[in-house]
Amino acid sequence: MKFVDEAVIEVHAGDGGNGSASFRREKFVPRGGPDGGDGGRGGSIHAVADRNINTLIDYRYARIHRARKGENGHGADRYGRGAEDVVLRVPVGTVISDADTGEFVADLATDGATAVLARGGKGGLGNIHFKSSVNRAPRQHTLGEAGESRRIRFELKVLADVGLLGLPNAGKSTLIRAVSAARPKVADYPFTTLAPSLGVVRTDERRSFVVADVPGLIEGAAEGAGLGLRFLRHLARTRLLLHVVDLAPLDPEADPVRDAKAIAKELKKFDESLAKKPRWLVLNKLDLVPEDEREARVAAFVKSMRYKGPVFAIAAISGEGCRALTYAIQDWLDAHPAEPAPKAPATGAPAVLTPAPVRARRRRTAAPTEDA
């Protein structure tokens, strides 16, 4: 299935049903009084995170979603039936915002999390509510409220603890194959990885973490070059970045230090907060470096980079050094717990909630409308 990580849709909640203007008509009851019931609530539209879905492709083609209108009220004090809500299932990790204003709506970071996208209108009041000591036969009733309509943006950010970044052919996919059961495509040409892939790394029976591989970056990515820039959002949720560097490039003109600095620069251009995440250097393809030169080449690289953080030299294709890397990552993650997902602003209704039942009685919400 094609991987789609962004979609814009229109949602139109249902209008509330109109209240009824009716009077009791029974034999031997000449003045039965008003008995018009209220209109039903319009259907709302919700989004629910589903762990069995991993792409937004359904919403790339189905862009308009509507809920039904509530039923009108009836005589004999019969209320109109409320319309059923519409539920849109999205992948876990979907961030929802208003496509026109950019307002944050919800972050569905856990399976089953729910957000209200558009609320259905309340039903109108029947004339039974307008009876008083001075008006024994009211003809007033109110119309149902209009349902909400808005344009919604779905943006999928995969949930991973560790993210891999680097140039194409740096060995990121080979690394994720070496440490997990994930099997992304591996080949000897650039941009083999065309979509993010996830792998679960299990260090023991009770401890594990998720690593994400995204398409490689190249210099000028911030200006649109290459494929990786549009997928960098998937690293936003990670707690640790692994900068994978090809220590032994086949191109004699390639400079690993210059390329590594270029990647760090592109990362900063894309998102300052992403560039500030903890980042470790992983020097790959150690097997292509003669054994007597390995230590010196690693030391020279670190010195030229002026890098003071953790450095790991590995050979992903053979697994050399990968075990020590995964255990170091696990220990670091255990010492740095994940932060809770962001919440919607406090003003207005909460973004993530479970739909509440509709009350049987409602207060008057609109100006009365007199029947002709």
C-alpha positions as CSV (number, residue, x, y, z in Angstrom):
1,M,0.0,0.0,0.0
2,K,1.2,3.5,-0.9
3,F,2.5,5.5,2.1
4,V,0.6,8.8,2.4
5,D,1.5,11.0,5.4
6,E,-0.6,14.1,4.8
7,A,-4.1,14.9,3.7
8,V,-6.6,17.8,3.8
9,I,-10.3,17.0,4.1
10,E,-13.6,18.8,4.5
11,V,-15.9,17.9,7.4
12,H,-19.6,19.0,7.7
13,A,-21.5,18.1,10.8
14,G,-25.2,17.6,10.6
15,D,-27.7,20.4,11.4
16,G,-30.0,19.9,14.4
17,G,-33.7,19.0,13.7
18,N,-36.3,21.6,14.0
19,G,-38.7,21.8,17.0
20,S,-42.3,21.0,16.3
21,A,-45.4,23.3,16.8
22,S,-48.2,20.9,17.6
23,F,-51.3,20.7,19.8
24,R,-52.9,17.8,21.6
25,R,-55.9,16.6,19.8
26,E,-58.0,14.0,21.6
27,K,-61.7,13.3,22.0
28,F,-63.3,15.1,25.0
29,V,-60.1,17.2,25.4
30,P,-61.1,20.5,23.7
31,R,-58.0,22.4,24.8
32,G,-55.2,19.9,25.0
33,G,-52.5,22.5,24.9
34,P,-49.1,22.3,23.1
35,D,-47.3,19.0,22.7
36,G,-44.6,19.7,20.1
37,G,-41.3,17.8,20.7
38,D,-37.7,18.9,20.2
39,G,-35.6,18.2,17.2
40,G,-32.8,15.7,17.3
41,R,-29.1,16.5,17.5
42,G,-27.2,16.6,14.2
43,G,-24.4,14.1,13.7
44,S,-20.9,15.0,14.8
45,I,-17.6,13.9,13.1
46,H,-14.9,12.4,15.1
47,A,-11.4,11.1,14.4
48,V,-10.1,7.9,16.1
49,A,-6.6,6.6,16.2
50,D,-6.4,3.0,15.0
51,R,-3.2,1.0,15.4
52,N,-4.2,-1.2,12.4
53,I,-3.9,1.7,10.0
54,N,-0.5,3.0,8.9
55,T,-1.3,5.5,6.1
56,L,-3.7,8.3,5.2
57,I,-4.2,7.2,1.7
58,D,-8.0,6.8,2.2
59,Y,-8.3,10.5,2.8
60,R,-6.2,11.5,-0.2
61,Y,-9.2,10.5,-2.4
62,A,-12.2,10.7,0.0
63,R,-12.0,14.4,0.8
64,I,-15.5,15.4,1.9
65,H,-17.2,13.8,4.9
66,R,-20.8,14.7,6.0
67,A,-22.9,13.7,8.9
68,R,-26.7,13.5,8.7
69,K,-29.2,16.1,10.0
70,G,-31.2,15.4,13.2
71,E,-34.8,14.4,12.8
72,N,-37.5,17.1,13.3
73,G,-39.6,16.9,16.4
74,H,-43.2,15.5,16.3
75,G,-46.5,16.0,18.0
76,A,-47.5,14.1,21.2
77,D,-44.3,15.4,22.8
78,R,-42.1,13.1,20.6
79,Y,-38.5,14.1,20.2
80,G,-36.7,13.7,16.9
81,R,-34.1,11.1,16.6
82,G,-30.5,12.2,16.9
83,A,-28.3,11.5,13.9
84,E,-25.5,9.0,14.1
85,D,-21.9,10.3,14.4
86,V,-19.4,9.8,11.7
87,V,-16.1,8.2,12.8
88,L,-12.9,8.7,10.7
89,R,-10.2,6.2,11.6
90,V,-6.6,7.5,11.2
91,P,-3.1,6.0,12.1
92,V,-1.8,6.4,15.6
93,G,0.5,9.4,15.6
94,T,-1.8,11.6,13.5
95,V,-1.6,15.4,14.3
96,I,-4.8,17.2,13.5
97,S,-5.1,20.9,12.7
98,D,-7.4,23.4,11.0
99,A,-6.3,23.7,7.4
100,D,-7.3,27.3,7.1
101,T,-6.1,28.8,10.4
102,G,-3.4,26.4,11.4
103,E,-5.0,26.0,14.8
104,F,-3.9,22.8,16.6
105,V,-6.9,20.5,17.2
106,A,-5.5,17.2,18.6
107,D,-2.5,14.8,18.7
108,L,-3.7,11.2,18.5
109,A,-0.6,9.7,19.9
110,T,-2.2,6.6,21.5
111,D,-4.4,3.8,20.1
112,G,-8.1,4.7,20.6
113,A,-7.5,8.4,21.2
114,T,-10.5,10.4,19.9
115,A,-10.9,14.0,18.7
116,V,-14.0,15.9,17.7
117,L,-13.5,17.5,14.3
118,A,-17.0,19.1,13.8
119,R,-19.9,19.2,16.3
120,G,-23.4,18.5,15.2
121,G,-26.0,21.3,15.8
122,K,-28.4,21.1,18.7
123,G,-32.0,20.3,18.0
124,G,-34.6,23.1,18.1
125,L,-37.2,23.4,20.8
126,G,-40.8,22.4,20.4
127,N,-43.7,24.7,21.4
128,I,-44.2,22.7,24.6
129,H,-41.4,24.8,26.1
130,F,-43.1,28.1,25.4
131,K,-46.3,27.4,27.4
132,S,-46.9,30.0,30.2
133,S,-49.6,31.3,32.4
134,V,-50.4,34.1,29.9
135,N,-49.8,32.0,26.7
136,R,-51.7,28.7,27.0
137,A,-51.4,27.9,23.2
138,P,-48.0,29.0,22.0
139,R,-47.2,28.6,18.3
140,Q,-43.5,29.4,18.8
141,H,-40.8,26.8,18.2
142,T,-37.1,27.1,17.3
143,L,-35.1,25.8,14.4
144,G,-32.2,23.4,14.8
145,E,-28.7,24.9,15.0
146,A,-26.4,24.5,12.1
147,G,-23.6,21.9,12.4
148,E,-19.9,23.0,12.2
149,S,-18.0,22.9,9.0
150,R,-14.3,23.2,8.5
151,R,-11.3,22.1,6.6
152,I,-9.0,19.7,8.5
153,R,-5.4,18.7,7.9
154,F,-4.2,15.3,8.9
155,E,-0.4,15.0,9.3
156,L,1.1,11.6,10.3
157,K,4.2,11.6,12.4
158,V,5.4,8.1,13.1
159,L,5.9,7.1,16.7
160,A,9.6,6.1,17.2
161,D,12.1,6.5,20.0
162,V,15.2,6.7,17.7
163,G,15.5,8.3,14.2
164,L,18.1,7.6,11.6
165,L,19.4,10.4,9.3
166,G,22.2,10.8,6.9
167,L,23.0,10.8,3.2
168,P,21.6,8.3,0.7
169,N,23.6,5.1,0.8
170,A,25.0,5.8,4.2
171,G,23.7,2.4,5.4
172,K,20.7,3.5,7.4
173,S,18.5,0.7,6.0
174,T,21.2,-1.8,6.4
175,L,21.5,-0.8,10.1
176,I,17.8,-1.1,10.8
177,R,17.9,-4.6,9.2
178,A,20.8,-5.5,11.4
179,V,19.2,-4.5,14.7
180,S,15.5,-5.4,14.1
181,A,13.2,-7.6,12.1
182,A,12.4,-4.8,9.7
183,R,13.3,-5.5,6.1
184,P,13.5,-2.2,4.1
185,K,14.8,-2.4,0.6
186,V,18.6,-2.2,0.3
187,A,20.5,-1.6,-2.9
188,D,23.7,0.0,-4.2
189,Y,22.0,3.2,-5.6
190,P,20.8,6.4,-3.9
191,F,17.3,6.9,-2.6
192,T,16.5,3.2,-2.2
193,T,14.3,4.2,0.7
194,L,11.3,6.1,-0.5
195,A,9.1,6.1,2.6
196,P,9.7,5.9,6.4
197,S,10.1,2.4,7.8
198,L,10.0,1.3,11.5
199,G,11.8,-1.5,13.3
200,V,11.5,-2.8,16.8
201,V,14.8,-3.4,18.6
202,R,14.5,-5.8,21.6
203,T,17.4,-5.8,23.9
204,D,15.9,-8.2,26.4
205,E,12.6,-9.7,27.4
206,R,11.3,-6.5,29.0
207,R,13.1,-3.8,27.2
208,S,12.8,-2.6,23.6
209,F,12.6,0.6,21.5
210,V,11.4,1.6,18.0
211,V,13.8,3.0,15.4
212,A,12.6,5.0,12.3
213,D,14.5,5.1,9.0
214,V,13.6,8.0,6.6
215,P,14.8,8.7,3.1
216,G,18.3,10.2,2.9
217,L,19.1,13.9,2.9
218,I,21.3,15.7,0.5
219,E,22.8,19.2,0.5
220,G,20.1,21.7,-0.5
221,A,17.3,19.6,0.9
222,A,15.8,22.7,2.6
223,E,15.4,24.2,-0.8
224,G,13.6,21.2,-2.1
225,A,16.4,18.9,-3.3
226,G,16.1,15.2,-2.8
227,L,13.4,13.3,-1.0
228,G,14.2,13.4,2.6
229,L,13.0,16.8,3.7
230,R,9.3,16.0,3.4
231,F,9.8,13.0,5.7
232,L,11.8,14.8,8.4
233,R,8.6,15.4,10.3
234,H,8.6,11.8,11.2
235,L,11.7,12.4,13.3
236,A,9.9,15.1,15.4
237,R,8.6,12.5,18.0
238,T,12.0,10.8,18.4
239,R,14.0,11.2,21.6
240,L,17.4,10.5,20.0
241,L,18.8,10.9,16.5
242,L,21.5,8.7,15.0
243,H,23.5,10.5,12.3
244,V,24.8,7.7,10.1
245,V,27.9,8.5,8.1
246,D,29.6,6.5,5.4
247,L,33.2,6.3,6.7
248,A,34.5,4.7,3.5
249,P,32.7,6.2,0.5
250,L,33.4,4.7,-2.9
251,D,33.6,8.1,-4.6
252,P,37.2,9.3,-4.2
253,E,36.0,12.9,-4.2
254,A,33.5,12.5,-1.4
255,D,34.4,14.0,1.9
256,P,32.6,12.4,4.9
257,V,33.3,15.3,7.2
258,R,31.9,17.9,4.7
259,D,28.9,15.7,4.0
260,A,28.1,15.2,7.7
261,K,28.3,19.0,8.3
262,A,26.0,19.6,5.4
263,I,23.4,17.2,6.8
264,A,23.6,19.0,10.2
265,K,23.1,22.3,8.4
266,E,20.1,21.1,6.5
267,L,18.5,19.7,9.7
268,K,18.9,23.1,11.3
269,K,17.3,24.9,8.3
270,F,14.3,22.6,8.4
271,D,13.5,22.8,12.1
272,E,15.6,24.4,14.9
273,S,14.0,22.2,17.6
274,L,14.8,19.0,15.6
275,A,18.4,20.1,15.3
276,K,18.6,20.6,19.1
277,K,17.6,16.9,19.8
278,P,20.3,14.7,21.2
279,R,22.3,13.4,18.2
280,W,24.9,10.6,18.2
281,L,27.4,9.9,15.4
282,V,27.4,6.4,13.9
283,L,30.3,5.8,11.6
284,N,29.3,3.0,9.3
285,K,31.1,0.7,6.8
286,L,34.0,0.1,9.1
287,D,34.5,-3.2,7.3
288,L,35.7,-1.3,4.2
289,V,38.5,0.4,6.2
290,P,41.8,-1.6,6.8
291,E,42.0,-2.7,10.4
292,D,45.3,-0.8,11.1
293,E,43.7,2.4,9.9
294,R,40.3,2.2,11.6
295,E,41.2,3.9,14.9
296,A,43.1,6.7,13.2
297,R,40.4,7.4,10.7
298,V,37.7,7.5,13.4
299,A,39.8,9.9,15.5
300,A,40.5,12.1,12.5
301,F,36.8,12.3,11.6
302,V,35.7,13.2,15.2
303,K,38.5,15.9,15.4
304,S,37.5,17.4,12.1
305,M,33.8,17.5,13.1
306,R,34.7,19.0,16.5
307,Y,32.1,16.6,17.9
308,K,32.1,15.9,21.6
309,G,29.1,13.5,21.9
310,P,28.9,9.7,21.7
311,V,30.5,8.1,18.7
312,F,30.1,4.5,17.5
313,A,32.0,2.9,14.7
314,I,30.1,0.0,13.2
315,A,29.8,-2.3,10.2
316,A,26.1,-2.7,9.7
317,I,26.3,-5.3,7.0
318,S,28.2,-7.7,9.3
319,G,26.7,-6.5,12.6
320,E,30.1,-5.5,14.0
321,G,29.5,-2.9,16.8
322,C,25.7,-3.0,16.5
323,R,25.1,-4.8,19.7
324,A,27.0,-2.2,21.8
325,L,25.2,0.5,20.0
326,T,21.7,-0.9,20.7
327,Y,22.5,-1.4,24.4
328,A,23.8,2.1,24.7
329,I,20.7,3.4,23.1
330,Q,18.4,1.4,25.4
331,D,20.3,2.6,28.5
332,W,20.0,6.2,27.3
333,L,16.3,5.9,26.6
334,D,15.6,4.4,30.0
335,A,17.4,7.3,31.6
336,H,15.4,9.9,29.5
337,P,11.6,9.0,29.6
338,A,9.4,10.2,26.8
339,E,7.5,13.5,27.3
340,P,3.7,13.5,27.2
341,A,2.0,14.4,24.0
342,P,1.0,18.1,23.6
343,K,-2.5,19.0,24.4
344,A,-4.9,21.4,22.8
345,P,-5.2,25.0,24.2
346,A,-7.3,25.3,27.4
347,T,-9.9,27.6,25.7
348,G,-13.0,26.1,24.2
349,A,-13.9,22.4,24.3
350,P,-11.2,19.8,25.0
351,A,-9.7,18.3,21.8
352,V,-9.5,14.7,22.9
353,L,-12.6,13.3,24.5
354,T,-15.3,10.6,24.3
355,P,-18.5,11.8,22.9
356,A,-21.0,12.6,25.6
357,P,-24.7,11.5,25.5
358,V,-27.2,14.1,24.3
359,R,-29.4,15.5,27.0
360,A,-33.1,14.8,26.7
361,R,-34.0,18.4,27.4
362,R,-32.2,21.5,26.2
363,R,-32.3,25.1,27.1
364,R,-33.6,27.7,24.7
365,T,-30.7,28.7,22.4
366,A,-32.2,30.7,19.5
367,A,-34.9,33.4,19.0
368,P,-38.4,31.9,18.7
369,T,-39.9,31.5,15.2
370,E,-43.6,32.2,14.9
371,D,-45.5,29.9,12.5
372,A,-47.4,31.7,9.7
